[in-house]
Amino acid sequence: MHGITKRDKQQARHMGWHGLTEINADLDLKNNWLTQWDIQEVGLQTPDGIEVPFKILTGTDDNEIIGKPFAGTYTPVSNKQFLDMITEAISGVKGAVVESVGSVCNRGRVFVSISIKGMDKFKVGDREFMDYLNFGNGHDQTSAVWANASNICTVCDNTFSMNLNGEQEIKIKVKHSKDVAVRLENISEVIDAYAGTQAKFKAEFERLMNEPLKTYNARNLFAGWMIRSNSEEGKDLGPKTLTKVNRVTELFESGRGNTGSNRADAFSAVTDYYTHESTRNAGRNVQRQLFSSEYGLGRMAKTDFWNVIRNDDRVNAYVANGKKALALLN
């Protein structure tokens, strides 16, 4: 799940969900796990000593294999190149702080997550949000070199994959082709787009704050949305789902920062529920709840509802479906 093997390490300023983080309050791009080793290319031969047109990567510190053989059309990107690229991308950016650095999958994947003071935490109304700049690279041919802006800090293989494969508005990927060194320069564009994307999210959330939503329609919306793919109880509202609907409705009215009056309150209610209470026993297993909220089903649910609440047609459809489902209980 976390992908941190004996040859891997994740360093950060705060402990990750997996409990394996090496805490480093002075973490930076010049002193971290990825500066303690690098990759080197080794030519391959047949058992008879005949050279073949393939190479493989090994670690400079232990000479152990990383990834799988590759042909001349593939160009590896070393840890030094990766870190130099990030250094260049954030040069001139005030308040950049390295939050997490590491490798996973037997050093097959490497990553860096950065926060920018003044932009890492921001408020819309009474609600607080967090953002990170994430960078990743694959030594094992499972990943391009990439950069994105998201609210997921990379701390493991799962979060690496979510940042790599997610549908973030700001993301840049560079394949390991012959001109990779030249195209790595494009990574800096993610910094230029970062502030604009955050401003766009703020504007969208403020729009939702001005979209009225009555409590009874919010309850209908939650019910319709929760039975959209309810495999346990079919398309009807069973006891488990009804309990969830009622709890999220309570959060809509009285959750932190909520007034029970608009679509932003609905999104915050769903976010609060899937962040703190969605796993078994109302989220009492903190590690399980944290994983679900930030990297698992809870994360997927929050992302889906964000897309729903901004779409009038989907909101109206779920309200209608939820109203019918709730009426069957009377």
C-alpha positions in Angstrom: 0.0 0.0 0.0 2.7 2.5 1.0 5.4 0.9 -1.2 8.2 1.9 1.1 10.7 -1.0 1.0 14.0 -1.6 2.9 15.8 0.4 0.1 13.3 3.3 0.3 12.8 6.2 2.7 10.3 9.0 3.1 11.4 12.2 4.9 9.2 15.0 5.9 8.5 17.7 8.4 5.5 15.8 9.8 4.7 12.1 10.2 2.9 10.5 7.2 -0.2 8.3 7.6 2.0 5.1 7.4 4.1 6.0 10.4 7.3 5.3 8.6 8.4 9.0 8.0 11.9 10.1 9.0 11.2 13.5 10.5 13.5 16.2 9.3 12.7 19.8 10.3 15.5 21.2 8.1 14.5 19.3 4.9 15.6 21.0 1.7 16.6 20.2 -1.9 20.3 20.1 -1.1 20.1 17.7 1.9 17.6 14.9 1.6 17.2 11.2 0.8 17.6 11.7 -2.9 21.0 13.3 -2.5 22.3 10.3 -0.6 22.2 8.0 -3.7 21.6 8.3 -7.4 21.2 6.0 -10.4 23.9 4.7 -12.8 23.5 2.9 -16.1 25.0 -0.6 -16.5 25.3 -2.3 -19.9 23.9 -5.8 -20.2 25.5 -8.9 -21.7 24.4 -12.5 -22.5 25.7 -15.3 -20.4 28.4 -15.7 -23.0 29.6 -12.2 -22.5 28.1 -10.7 -25.7 26.9 -7.2 -25.3 23.2 -6.5 -26.0 21.6 -3.1 -26.8 20.0 -2.8 -23.4 21.0 -1.3 -20.1 19.6 -1.4 -16.5 19.8 1.1 -13.6 21.5 0.4 -10.3 22.0 2.5 -7.2 25.3 4.3 -6.8 25.4 3.4 -3.1 24.6 -0.3 -3.2 24.9 -1.4 -6.9 21.5 -3.1 -6.5 19.1 -3.1 -9.5 16.4 -0.4 -9.9 13.6 -1.1 -12.4 14.0 -3.2 -15.5 16.1 -3.2 -18.7 15.7 -0.4 -21.2 16.7 0.3 -24.8 18.3 3.4 -26.3 15.0 5.1 -26.9 14.6 5.5 -23.1 16.5 8.3 -21.3 16.7 8.0 -17.5 16.5 11.2 -15.4 18.9 11.1 -12.4 18.1 12.2 -8.9 20.4 15.2 -9.5 18.7 16.2 -12.7 15.3 15.8 -10.9 16.3 18.0 -7.9 18.0 20.5 -10.2 14.8 20.8 -12.2 12.8 21.5 -9.1 15.4 24.0 -7.8 15.2 25.9 -11.1 11.4 25.7 -11.2 11.0 27.3 -7.7 13.9 29.7 -8.0 12.7 33.2 -7.2 9.6 31.9 -5.4 9.5 33.3 -1.9 8.5 31.0 1.0 9.0 27.7 -0.8 9.3 24.9 1.8 10.2 21.3 1.1 7.5 19.2 2.9 8.2 15.7 1.8 10.9 13.8 -0.2 11.3 10.1 -0.8 11.4 7.0 -2.9 9.1 4.0 -3.1 8.8 0.7 -5.0 12.4 -0.3 -4.4 13.6 3.2 -5.6 11.5 2.8 -8.7 9.7 6.1 -8.0 11.0 9.3 -6.4 9.1 12.4 -5.3 9.2 15.9 -3.7 6.3 17.9 -2.3 6.6 21.6 -1.7 4.4 24.2 0.1 4.6 27.9 -0.6 4.1 30.2 2.4 1.0 32.2 2.0 -0.4 29.8 -0.6 -0.2 26.5 1.2 -3.1 27.3 3.4 -5.9 29.6 2.3 -9.4 30.5 3.5 -12.7 31.0 1.7 -15.2 32.2 4.1 -14.6 30.3 7.4 -13.1 27.3 5.7 -9.5 26.4 5.4 -7.8 24.6 2.4 -4.3 23.3 1.8 -2.3 23.1 -1.4 1.1 21.5 -2.5 3.3 21.6 -5.5 4.3 18.0 -6.2 7.0 16.6 -8.4 7.7 13.0 -9.4 9.9 10.8 -11.5 10.0 7.1 -12.3 13.3 5.1 -12.5 11.3 1.9 -13.2 9.5 3.1 -16.3 6.1 3.3 -14.6 6.1 7.1 -14.5 7.0 10.1 -16.6 8.6 13.1 -14.9 5.6 15.1 -13.7 4.6 18.1 -11.7 1.2 19.2 -10.4 -0.6 21.4 -7.9 -3.0 19.5 -5.6 -4.1 19.2 -2.0 -2.4 15.8 -1.8 1.1 15.8 -0.3 3.1 12.8 -1.7 4.2 10.5 1.1 3.9 7.0 -0.4 3.3 5.1 -3.6 -0.5 5.5 -3.3 -0.3 9.3 -3.1 2.4 9.3 -5.9 -0.1 7.4 -8.1 -3.0 9.7 -7.2 -0.9 12.8 -8.1 0.3 11.1 -11.3 -3.0 9.9 -12.5 -5.5 12.3 -11.0 -7.4 14.9 -12.9 -5.8 18.0 -11.5 -6.2 21.1 -13.5 -2.5 21.9 -13.3 -0.3 19.0 -14.3 2.7 18.7 -16.6 4.2 15.4 -17.8 7.5 14.8 -19.6 8.3 11.4 -21.1 11.8 9.8 -20.8 12.6 10.3 -24.4 15.9 11.6 -26.0 15.0 15.3 -25.6 13.9 14.9 -22.0 16.5 17.3 -20.7 15.2 20.1 -22.9 11.6 19.5 -22.2 12.2 19.4 -18.4 12.4 23.2 -18.7 8.6 23.2 -19.2 8.1 22.0 -15.7 8.5 25.5 -14.4 5.2 26.4 -16.1 3.4 24.7 -13.3 4.6 27.5 -10.9 3.2 30.1 -13.2 -0.2 28.4 -13.3 -0.3 27.6 -9.6 -1.6 31.0 -8.3 -4.2 31.3 -11.1 -5.6 27.9 -10.3 -5.9 28.6 -6.6 -7.6 31.9 -7.4 -10.0 30.0 -9.7 -10.9 27.6 -6.9 -11.6 30.5 -4.5 -13.9 32.1 -7.0 -15.7 28.9 -7.6 -16.2 28.2 -3.9 -17.4 31.8 -3.3 -19.9 31.2 -6.2 -21.2 28.1 -4.3 -21.6 30.2 -1.2 -24.1 32.4 -3.1 -26.1 29.4 -4.4 -29.0 29.0 -2.0 -29.9 25.4 -0.8 -32.6 24.6 1.8 -32.1 21.9 4.3 -34.8 19.6 2.9 -33.3 19.8 -0.6 -29.8 19.3 0.8 -31.0 16.1 2.5 -32.6 15.0 -0.8 -29.3 15.8 -2.6 -27.3 13.7 -0.2 -29.7 10.8 -0.4 -29.8 10.8 -4.2 -26.0 11.1 -4.4 -25.3 8.3 -1.9 -27.5 5.8 -3.6 -26.0 6.5 -7.0 -23.7 3.4 -6.7 -25.1 1.7 -3.6 -24.2 -2.0 -4.2 -25.1 -3.0 -0.6 -28.7 -1.8 -0.5 -29.6 -1.4 -4.2 -31.0 1.9 -5.2 -33.2 2.2 -2.1 -32.3 3.9 1.1 -31.3 1.2 3.6 -30.5 1.8 7.2 -26.8 2.4 6.7 -27.2 4.9 3.9 -30.0 6.7 5.8 -27.8 7.1 8.8 -25.1 8.6 6.6 -27.7 11.0 4.9 -28.9 12.2 8.3 -25.4 12.7 9.6 -24.3 14.7 6.6 -27.4 16.8 6.8 -26.5 17.6 10.4 -23.1 18.7 9.3 -24.7 20.8 6.5 -26.5 22.7 9.2 -24.0 22.8 12.0 -20.6 21.8 10.7 -17.6 24.1 11.2 -18.2 27.2 9.1 -21.6 26.1 7.9 -24.9 27.9 8.0 -27.1 25.3 6.4 -28.1 27.7 3.6 -26.0 27.1 0.4 -24.2 24.7 -1.8 -20.8 25.5 -0.2 -22.3 24.2 3.0 -23.3 21.0 1.3 -19.8 20.5 -0.1 -18.2 21.2 3.3 -20.6 18.7 5.0 -19.6 15.9 2.6 -15.9 16.9 3.1 -16.2 16.9 6.9 -18.0 13.5 6.9 -15.5 11.8 4.5 -12.5 13.4 6.3 -13.5 12.4 9.8 -16.3 9.9 10.1 -16.8 7.7 7.0 -14.9 4.6 8.0 -16.1 1.9 10.4 -16.9 3.0 14.0 -17.3 6.6 12.8 -13.6 7.1 12.0 -12.3 6.0 15.4 -9.4 4.1 13.8 -7.5 7.3 13.0 -5.0 5.7 10.6 -7.7 4.0 8.5 -9.8 7.1 8.5 -6.9 9.3 7.4 -6.0 6.9 4.6 -9.6 6.7 3.3 -10.0 10.5 3.6 -6.8 11.5 1.8 -5.9 8.6 -0.5 -8.8 6.1 -0.7 -12.6 5.9 -1.1 -13.2 9.0 1.0 -10.9 11.0 -1.3 -12.8 9.7 -4.4 -16.2 10.6 -2.8 -15.1 14.1 -2.0 -13.8 14.7 -5.5 -17.0 13.3 -7.1 -19.2 15.5 -4.9 -17.1 18.6 -5.8 -17.9 17.9 -9.5 -21.6 17.3 -8.7 -22.2 20.4 -6.5 -21.0 22.7 -9.3 -23.3 21.2 -11.9 -27.0 22.3 -11.9 -28.2 19.3 -13.9 -26.6 16.8 -11.6 -27.7 18.6 -8.5 -31.3 18.7 -9.7 -31.2 15.0 -10.8 -29.9 13.8 -7.4 -32.3 16.0 -5.5 -35.2 14.4 -7.5 -33.9 10.9 -7.0 -33.2 11.4 -3.3 -36.7 12.9 -2.8 -38.3 9.7 -4.3 -36.1 7.4 -2.2 -36.9 9.2 1.0 -40.6 9.3 0.2 -40.6 5.5 0.1 -39.6 5.4 3.8 -42.7 7.2 4.9 
